[in-house]
């Protein structure tokens, strides 16, 4: 089993920045895909960004956050970050991290991930 805990959410004005963290514990592996998703009230949970660690590292971003958000990991490989800059009111949502230890073919799909955190609220005021 793997446990994921998000942190770093909060209230920020438009144009501001936040850094979310996702700490993994339990039976983690050296190779994995970590994704960030978000869900706004009344909307479907949507893909935000992903980091794959399989024979090297690759990153993926939703078009809506490309150039503003950056996904990265720390040297211990057990925490993944989502740096969010130039935040907009439309970024307001609960942000979830998710993990799969199986080779992920479609990082944007929720069904790819077997482990999920409980989420952290991000609110961007105008």
C-alpha positions as CSV (number, residue, x, y, z in Angstrom):
1,X,0.0,0.0,0.0
2,X,1.0,3.6,-0.7
3,X,-0.2,6.6,1.2
4,X,-0.2,10.1,-0.4
5,X,-0.6,13.3,1.6
6,X,-1.0,16.7,-0.1
7,X,-0.1,20.0,1.5
8,X,0.5,23.6,0.6
9,X,-2.9,24.7,-0.5
10,X,-4.5,28.0,0.6
11,X,-5.9,31.3,-0.4
12,X,-3.9,33.5,-2.8
13,X,-4.7,36.6,-4.9
14,X,-4.7,36.3,-8.7
15,X,-1.2,36.5,-10.0
16,X,0.2,34.9,-6.9
17,X,2.0,31.6,-6.4
18,X,1.6,28.5,-4.3
19,X,3.7,25.3,-4.1
20,X,1.8,22.1,-3.4
21,X,3.6,19.0,-2.0
22,X,2.7,15.4,-2.2
23,X,4.5,13.1,0.2
24,X,4.4,9.4,-0.5
25,X,4.9,6.7,2.1
26,X,4.5,3.0,2.3
27,X,5.5,0.6,-0.5
28,X,6.9,3.2,-2.9
29,X,9.0,2.1,-5.9
30,X,11.9,3.7,-7.7
31,X,9.9,3.9,-10.9
32,X,6.5,5.5,-10.9
33,X,4.2,8.1,-12.4
34,X,2.9,10.9,-10.1
35,X,0.0,13.0,-11.3
36,X,-1.7,16.1,-10.1
37,X,-5.4,16.5,-10.8
38,X,-7.9,19.2,-9.7
39,X,-11.6,19.4,-9.2
40,X,-13.6,22.6,-9.1
41,X,-17.2,22.7,-7.6
42,X,-19.6,21.1,-10.0
43,X,-16.9,20.0,-12.5
44,X,-15.2,16.8,-13.3
45,X,-11.8,16.0,-11.9
46,X,-9.2,17.1,-14.5
47,X,-5.6,16.4,-15.2
48,X,-3.1,19.1,-14.4
49,X,0.4,17.7,-14.6
50,X,2.4,14.4,-14.3
51,X,5.9,13.3,-13.7
52,X,7.0,9.9,-14.9
53,X,10.2,8.2,-13.6
54,X,10.9,5.3,-15.9
55,X,14.4,5.2,-17.4
56,X,14.6,8.9,-17.0
57,X,12.1,11.6,-16.1
58,X,9.4,13.2,-18.2
59,X,6.8,15.8,-17.4
60,X,3.4,16.5,-18.9
61,X,1.0,19.4,-18.5
62,X,-2.5,20.3,-19.3
63,X,-2.7,23.2,-21.8
64,X,-4.4,25.4,-19.3
65,X,-1.4,25.3,-16.9
66,X,1.5,25.0,-19.4
67,X,4.1,27.7,-18.7
68,X,2.6,28.5,-15.3
69,X,2.9,25.3,-13.3
70,X,6.0,23.1,-12.8
71,X,6.0,19.6,-11.5
72,X,9.2,18.3,-9.8
73,X,10.5,15.9,-7.1
74,X,12.9,16.2,-4.3
75,X,16.1,14.2,-4.0
76,X,14.6,11.6,-1.7
77,X,12.1,10.8,-4.5
78,X,9.3,10.6,-2.0
79,X,7.9,14.1,-2.4
80,X,6.6,15.6,-5.6
81,X,5.9,19.3,-5.9
82,X,3.6,21.4,-8.0
83,X,4.8,25.0,-8.3
84,X,2.0,27.2,-9.4
85,X,2.7,30.7,-10.6
86,X,0.5,33.4,-12.2
87,X,-2.5,31.9,-10.6
88,X,-6.0,32.7,-11.9
89,X,-9.4,32.5,-10.3
90,X,-10.1,29.6,-12.7
91,X,-7.4,27.6,-10.9
92,X,-9.5,27.4,-7.8
93,X,-10.1,23.8,-7.0
94,X,-9.3,20.9,-4.7
95,X,-5.9,19.5,-5.9
96,X,-5.2,15.8,-5.7
97,X,-2.0,13.9,-6.2
98,X,-2.1,10.4,-7.6
99,X,0.4,7.6,-8.1
100,X,0.8,4.6,-10.2
101,X,3.7,2.1,-10.0
102,X,2.7,0.5,-13.2
103,X,4.0,1.8,-16.6
104,X,1.5,4.6,-17.4
105,X,0.4,4.9,-21.0
106,X,-2.0,7.7,-20.6
107,X,-0.9,10.0,-17.8
108,X,-3.9,12.2,-18.3
109,X,-6.4,9.5,-17.4
110,X,-7.7,9.2,-13.8
111,X,-8.1,5.5,-14.3
112,X,-4.3,5.2,-14.7
113,X,-3.7,5.9,-11.1
114,X,-4.3,3.4,-8.3
115,X,-3.4,5.6,-5.3
116,X,-4.9,9.0,-4.5
117,X,-4.4,11.6,-1.8
118,X,-7.3,13.3,0.0
119,X,-6.7,16.7,-1.7
120,X,-5.8,20.2,-0.7
121,X,-7.9,23.3,-1.4
122,X,-6.5,26.1,-3.6
123,X,-8.5,29.3,-3.7
124,X,-7.5,32.1,-6.0
125,X,-9.3,35.4,-5.4
126,X,-9.8,38.0,-8.1
